[in-house]
């Protein structure tokens, strides 16, 4: 294993161990209803979802399964913003959503209930860094040369 990946691996292992140990005595936590919470600058996250096609089955069969499971009726949940939705050849569909963090579980459940079987799913949460990066760029442009 390369040295640059060891700290990351150790962090993941320690976090997993803490989760497992903590879970043994954990009390059930009531999850508040997500309702129609809207994404705001202080609570929004971006979620990139990869819906990877099951290439062992024909597209018509996959689409029929999606229809039976109610995928297009349920996804995206009402009030969740679709930032982009592309078909990527060789992968499937790549969707980026903007949502309040409190609704992440809801989006996950909709995909579990309606997309599994036709797709394998991968999720990549992120946040909007554009304003910070542009401010840093502008600050660097204003600095005298050599600083």
C-alpha positions as CSV (number, residue, x, y, z in Angstrom):
1,X,0.0,0.0,0.0
2,X,1.4,3.4,-0.9
3,X,2.2,5.7,2.0
4,X,-0.2,8.5,0.9
5,X,-3.2,6.2,1.4
6,X,-2.3,4.9,4.9
7,X,-3.6,7.9,6.8
8,X,-6.9,7.8,4.9
9,X,-7.2,4.0,5.5
10,X,-6.5,4.4,9.2
11,X,-9.1,7.2,9.5
12,X,-11.7,5.0,7.8
13,X,-10.8,2.0,10.0
14,X,-10.9,4.1,13.2
15,X,-14.2,5.7,12.3
16,X,-15.7,2.3,11.4
17,X,-14.5,0.9,14.7
18,X,-16.0,3.8,16.6
19,X,-19.3,3.4,14.8
20,X,-19.5,-0.3,15.6
21,X,-18.5,0.1,19.2
22,X,-20.9,3.0,19.7
23,X,-23.7,1.1,17.9
24,X,-23.7,-1.7,20.5
25,X,-25.2,0.5,23.2
26,X,-26.8,3.1,21.0
27,X,-30.4,4.0,21.7
28,X,-32.8,4.4,18.8
29,X,-33.0,7.9,17.6
30,X,-36.2,9.4,16.3
31,X,-35.6,10.8,12.8
32,X,-37.7,13.9,12.3
33,X,-39.9,13.9,9.3
34,X,-38.1,15.7,6.4
35,X,-41.3,17.2,5.2
36,X,-40.8,19.8,2.5
37,X,-37.6,21.3,3.9
38,X,-35.9,23.5,1.3
39,X,-32.2,23.8,0.6
40,X,-30.7,27.0,1.8
41,X,-27.0,28.2,1.7
42,X,-26.5,27.1,5.3
43,X,-28.0,23.6,5.0
44,X,-27.6,22.5,1.4
45,X,-25.6,19.7,0.0
46,X,-25.0,18.4,-3.4
47,X,-25.5,14.7,-4.0
48,X,-24.2,13.1,-7.2
49,X,-25.9,9.8,-7.8
50,X,-24.5,7.2,-10.2
51,X,-27.2,4.8,-11.4
52,X,-25.1,2.1,-13.0
53,X,-27.0,0.0,-15.6
54,X,-27.3,-3.7,-15.2
55,X,-25.7,-4.5,-18.5
56,X,-26.6,-8.2,-18.4
57,X,-30.3,-7.2,-19.1
58,X,-31.8,-5.4,-22.1
59,X,-32.8,-1.8,-21.7
60,X,-36.5,-2.5,-22.3
61,X,-36.5,-5.0,-19.4
62,X,-34.8,-2.4,-17.1
63,X,-37.3,0.3,-18.0
64,X,-40.2,-2.0,-17.4
65,X,-38.8,-2.8,-13.9
66,X,-38.4,0.9,-13.2
67,X,-42.0,1.5,-14.2
68,X,-43.2,-1.4,-12.0
69,X,-41.3,-0.1,-9.0
70,X,-42.5,3.5,-9.5
71,X,-39.1,5.1,-10.1
72,X,-40.1,8.0,-12.2
73,X,-43.2,8.7,-10.0
74,X,-41.1,8.8,-6.8
75,X,-37.8,10.2,-8.0
76,X,-36.8,12.9,-7.4
77,X,-38.9,13.5,-4.3
78,X,-41.0,16.7,-4.4
79,X,-39.0,19.8,-3.6
80,X,-35.6,18.2,-4.3
81,X,-33.7,20.3,-7.0
82,X,-32.3,18.4,-9.9
83,X,-29.1,20.3,-10.9
84,X,-28.2,17.9,-13.7
85,X,-29.2,14.6,-15.1
86,X,-27.1,12.9,-17.8
87,X,-26.8,9.6,-19.5
88,X,-23.2,8.6,-19.5
89,X,-22.4,5.8,-22.0
90,X,-20.9,2.8,-20.3
91,X,-22.0,3.9,-16.9
92,X,-25.7,4.7,-16.8
93,X,-27.3,7.9,-15.4
94,X,-25.4,10.5,-13.4
95,X,-27.7,12.8,-11.5
96,X,-26.7,15.8,-9.3
97,X,-29.3,16.9,-6.7
98,X,-29.3,19.9,-4.4
99,X,-31.1,19.2,-1.1
100,X,-31.2,20.0,2.6
101,X,-29.1,17.6,4.6
102,X,-32.2,16.7,6.6
103,X,-33.7,15.1,3.4
104,X,-30.7,12.8,2.5
105,X,-32.3,9.8,4.1
106,X,-35.5,10.4,2.1
107,X,-33.6,10.5,-1.2
108,X,-31.7,7.3,-0.3
109,X,-34.9,5.4,0.6
110,X,-36.6,6.4,-2.7
111,X,-33.7,5.0,-4.6
112,X,-33.6,1.9,-2.6
113,X,-37.3,1.3,-3.1
114,X,-37.5,2.2,-6.8
115,X,-34.1,1.9,-8.5
116,X,-32.5,-1.1,-7.1
117,X,-32.6,-4.1,-9.4
118,X,-32.3,-2.0,-12.5
119,X,-29.3,0.0,-11.2
120,X,-26.5,-0.3,-8.8
121,X,-26.2,3.0,-7.0
122,X,-23.2,5.1,-5.9
123,X,-23.5,8.3,-3.9
124,X,-21.1,11.2,-3.7
125,X,-22.1,14.0,-1.3
126,X,-20.4,17.4,-1.7
127,X,-21.0,21.1,-1.1
128,X,-20.8,24.2,-3.1
129,X,-17.3,25.7,-2.9
130,X,-17.5,28.0,-5.9
131,X,-17.9,31.3,-3.9
132,X,-15.0,30.5,-1.6
133,X,-12.7,29.4,-4.4
134,X,-13.5,32.5,-6.5
135,X,-12.9,34.8,-3.5
136,X,-9.6,33.2,-2.9
137,X,-8.7,33.5,-6.6
138,X,-9.7,37.2,-6.6
139,X,-7.7,37.8,-3.4
140,X,-4.6,36.1,-5.0
141,X,-5.0,38.3,-8.1
142,X,-5.0,41.5,-6.0
143,X,-1.9,40.5,-4.1
144,X,1.4,42.1,-5.3
145,X,3.6,39.8,-7.3
146,X,5.8,37.5,-5.3
147,X,3.5,37.2,-2.3
